[in-house]
Amino acid sequence: MDYELITVEKQEGYAIITLNRPDVLNAMNVQMRSEILDVLEDLGNDESIKVVIFTGTGRAFCAGVDIKDLKSKMPLEARRHRRLGGTEPFNSVAQFFKPTIAAINGFAVGGGCELALCCDIRIASENAKIGQPEVQRGLLPGAGGTQRLPRLIGPGLAKELIFTGELITASEAERIGLVNHVAQGERLQEYAKDIARKIAKNAPVSVMLAKSAIDRGLDADITTGLAYEAEVSTITHYTEDKQEGTSAFLQKRPPEFKGK
């Protein structure tokens, strides 16, 4: 399928979704958000794709929601717009059952920061700038920023970033745990691909169930989380990949997982 505002590249075991509106720093309008929803459905159904990488064209990962989409909207129209095309793509990324990686190649602000927060792993180029400047525009982070950011870095730091609206450097983002790693600009894509390849070679069902256990556990008390972990762990014992994994280990050879 062809898209106008994103590009999709499928490699062996992973796919790269590139936001492609460099003239507006990859700001997300309704069409781009719709295309993200469509491509996630396609990649979810593609059994050859085990990991999805998000990145941007040019000097930005994503500058957030296109202000032109918001400027003229009245309250009821804005609410409808948000329901149909606003937060749904972010939630779809966060709830996507395959692992996701944000390769933050430049500015990741507002909705761009929130998109990165929806991914499982975040890697930033050394020149990246990240933050939630919505309060400087009379708004607030409304695509998950007030909920996902404090869960990731703690409420105190999240409140400081959101209340001031200031952007932070990649090194500071790494220090506070907002990103996993910082890579030199030219190494960013390869760094993300290296991680994707490492994930893709593992048992797909095990990886997906591990992601589910982590995400569900974070939204539950530890007793409930442990119970869910035990449930999905039991499932893995009855997969073909478990048999292949144990056989390969005993035979001292690389496993050939089939996702079954």
DAUR-V217882 format. One record per pair of residues at least 24 apart in sequence whose ideal C-beta (glycine too) atoms are under 6 Angstrom apart, sorted by the first residue. I is the first residue (numbers start at 1). GAP is how many residues later the second one is. D is the distance in Angstrom with one decimal. If there is no record, write none. Layout:
<<I | GAP | D> <I | GAP | D>>
This chain:
<<3 | 32 | 4.7> <5 | 26 | 5.7> <5 | 27 | 4.2> <5 | 30 | 5.7> <6 | 29 | 5.0> <8 | 31 | 5.6> <13 | 37 | 5.0> <13 | 187 | 3.1> <14 | 37 | 4.1> <14 | 182 | 4.0> <14 | 186 | 5.5> <15 | 28 | 5.4> <15 | 34 | 4.9> <15 | 37 | 5.3> <16 | 37 | 4.6> <17 | 37 | 5.2> <18 | 37 | 5.4> <18 | 39 | 5.7> <19 | 37 | 4.5> <19 | 43 | 5.5> <20 | 37 | 4.7> <22 | 35 | 4.6> <22 | 36 | 3.4> <25 | 35 | 3.7> <25 | 38 | 3.6> <25 | 82 | 5.9> <26 | 30 | 4.4> <26 | 34 | 5.1> <26 | 36 | 4.6> <27 | 36 | 4.6> <27 | 39 | 4.2> <28 | 37 | 5.5> <28 | 83 | 5.8> <29 | 37 | 4.2> <29 | 40 | 5.4> <30 | 55 | 4.5> <33 | 52 | 5.0> <33 | 56 | 4.3> <36 | 53 | 4.6> <37 | 52 | 5.4> <37 | 55 | 5.8> <40 | 52 | 5.4> <40 | 56 | 5.9> <50 | 150 | 4.0> <50 | 154 | 5.4> <51 | 48 | 4.9> <51 | 145 | 4.2> <51 | 148 | 5.0> <51 | 149 | 5.4> <52 | 48 | 5.0> <53 | 48 | 4.7> <53 | 50 | 5.6> <53 | 139 | 5.1> <53 | 143 | 5.8> <54 | 48 | 5.1> <55 | 48 | 4.1> <55 | 50 | 5.6> <56 | 49 | 5.6> <59 | 47 | 4.4> <60 | 46 | 4.3> <60 | 47 | 4.1> <61 | 43 | 4.5> <61 | 44 | 5.5> <61 | 45 | 5.7> <61 | 47 | 4.2> <61 | 51 | 5.4> <62 | 50 | 3.1> <62 | 53 | 5.7> <63 | 44 | 5.6> <63 | 46 | 5.7> <63 | 49 | 5.7> <64 | 45 | 5.5> <64 | 46 | 2.8> <64 | 47 | 3.7> <64 | 48 | 5.0> <65 | 46 | 4.4> <87 | 56 | 5.1> <90 | 24 | 5.8> <90 | 28 | 5.3> <90 | 53 | 4.5> <90 | 54 | 5.4> <93 | 25 | 4.0> <94 | 24 | 4.0> <97 | 111 | 5.3> <99 | 100 | 5.4> <101 | 91 | 5.2> <103 | 85 | 5.5> <103 | 89 | 4.0> <104 | 24 | 4.8> <105 | 83 | 5.7> <109 | 24 | 5.7> <110 | 24 | 5.7> <111 | 32 | 5.3> <114 | 29 | 4.3> <114 | 30 | 5.1> <114 | 31 | 4.8> <117 | 31 | 4.2> <121 | 59 | 5.4> <122 | 57 | 4.3> <122 | 58 | 5.7> <123 | 58 | 4.9> <123 | 60 | 5.9> <123 | 68 | 5.5> <123 | 69 | 5.4> <124 | 46 | 4.0> <124 | 49 | 6.0> <124 | 55 | 4.5> <124 | 58 | 5.4> <125 | 60 | 4.6> <125 | 63 | 4.5> <126 | 44 | 5.5> <126 | 56 | 5.6> <126 | 58 | 5.7> <127 | 58 | 6.0> <128 | 42 | 4.2> <129 | 38 | 4.4> <130 | 38 | 5.7> <130 | 43 | 5.0> <131 | 30 | 6.0> <131 | 35 | 6.0> <131 | 36 | 3.7> <131 | 37 | 5.9> <132 | 29 | 5.8> <132 | 30 | 5.0> <133 | 32 | 4.1> <135 | 30 | 4.8> <136 | 29 | 4.2> <153 | 24 | 5.3> <153 | 25 | 5.5> <203 | 38 | 4.0> <203 | 42 | 6.0> <203 | 54 | 4.7> <204 | 55 | 3.9> <205 | 34 | 5.4> <205 | 36 | 5.9> <205 | 54 | 6.0> <206 | 30 | 5.3>>
